[in-house]
Amino acid sequence: MRILIVKLSSMGDVIHTLPAACSLKSSYPEAEVSWLVRPRWAALLEDNPYLDEVIPLQRSVPAAMQMASKLRLRRFDIVVDFQGLIQSALVAAAVRPRKLFGFGRNTIREKPAALLYSETTEATEGHVVERNLKLAAAAGATVILRDFPLPQGAPEPAGPHSTLPDGDFILASPQAGWGAKQWPVEYWSQLAQKLALPLVLNGPPSALEELKAVKGTLTHLSGIPGLIHATRRARAVIGLDSGPMHLAAALGKPGIAIFGPTDPVRNGPYGGSLRVLRAPFATTDYSRGVQPADSMRAISTQLAAEALDEILARTGKVKQHA
């Protein structure tokens, strides 16, 4: 049997699909399980014992057509489109599997995609991980695993903005998909003054100037392997609704996750290791403003520091803020 998983991006979405992939392989141990993903996120799938193959797909129509033609010759028995977009559904359908599974119209954002699936299922579960597991079950998964087999990662090559502290530190990734989900820049500097441990801000090389401008913090530029390594090493993390936060949750790291206009029930940290901070008046409107939403500004640095105190105290650390 040949099974193809289609989950092209992004970091958080790929991480949220890992348990579904584990469940499919465990339920069909003799099957060949492949995963179609954007090259940028393929590093998240390295050394995954539940996958037989990781297939990078470039973001272009010619690349998609060429890949679909190539995969069609392999005669996949099952293709499961966890992405739920018209683009991913078109690629999945072009592979011409015996059965093509996807979410129904009431679940996915781009509803026409559901017309391309031979089998659909609606998912009303709260968190995306549970919704993906339901789709995996519809595709035949009978052994349900909630595992996140992530690679070990690797330190970034030594450089002025890639070295981590030798001892304990707090790790944060201040960038998010859009401005409304971000914490105000000045808050990071204020928080750093309250912490007894160094505050390390992680980001891609393109974020250098933005991160360097935050006083009182250390800058760590990395790719995905470096981020995984830094997250594993961190004493605790401070996350936003972004891929690095979902990575930390999948690794079971303690810390806090600050939420505003997005829904922590659906998109929050999975697994219980991260405590969600969200203003009582926050509304789930997925607003895409350039500036941080008022509900993000309402989470003060004092509140964040006190929450970290409690978490680190529970895991054997003394009070961390002044």
C-alpha positions, 0 to 999 in steps of 0.5 A: 500500500502507498499513502501520500500525506499532503501538508505543504506548509506552514511550520505550525501546520506541519507540526500539527499533522505529525500525530496524524502521520504517526497514526497512519503509519502505525495503523498501516505498518507495511505501507509506504508513507510519503509526505508532500511538503514545501522545501522550507519546512522539510527539515521538520520531517527529517529522521521521522521514523513514521515516514518512508519518504519526504517529497519537497514541492516548490511553490509554482504551477509548473512544479506542481504539475510535474510532481503530480505527473510523476506521483501519478505513475506510483499509483497511490492507494490513499492520499490525505489532504490535510491542507484543505486548500484549493491548491493542495486539493488540485495537486492531490487530485492530480495524483489520481489515487484510489481514494482521496480523503479531505475535510468537508465543506463545513470544516475547510476554509476554501470550500470548493476544495472539498469537491475534489475529494472522493471521501470527506469528513467533517471535524468539529474537534476543538484543536487542529491536532484533533481534527487532523487525527479525525481525518486520519481515522477516516482514512483508516487509522485505527491506532491513534498516536499523539506523538511529535517525532521531531528531529534533534536539530543542530547548533547554528555555526558560530557567529556574533548572532548565533551563539546561545548562553552556556547556562539557562535562558528563556527563548522567545520568537517575537515575530508572528504571521502578522502584526496583530498577533505580535506583542509590542516590541518595547514589551520584550525589552521591559520583560528582559529587565524583569528576568533573572535569566537571559532572554534570547530572541530567535528569528531568521537572518532577515530579522537581524535589525529588528531583533538587535534593536530590542535592548537587554536581550540576546539575538539568535538567528537560525534556520529550522535546525537551529531553532529546534536546537535552541528550543530543546536547550531553553529553560522555558519559552515565551511564544506567540501564535506562531510556528516556534510556539507550536514547536515548543509545545510539541517538545513539551517545553514549559513557558507561556503563550500570549494570544490575542485575536486568534483562537487558543482553543483551535490554534493554541499550544497542544499538550499542556506544557505552555500556559496561555495568557489572553485578555478577558476582552479578546475577541476571536476575529483573526484580525490582520492589522499591522500593529499588535492588537489591543488584546495583545497589548493588554498582556503586561510584562508584569503578568508575563513575568509572574506567570513565568515565575509560577511555571519555573517554580513548579519545575524546580526553579526559583523566582525569575523576575525582580 
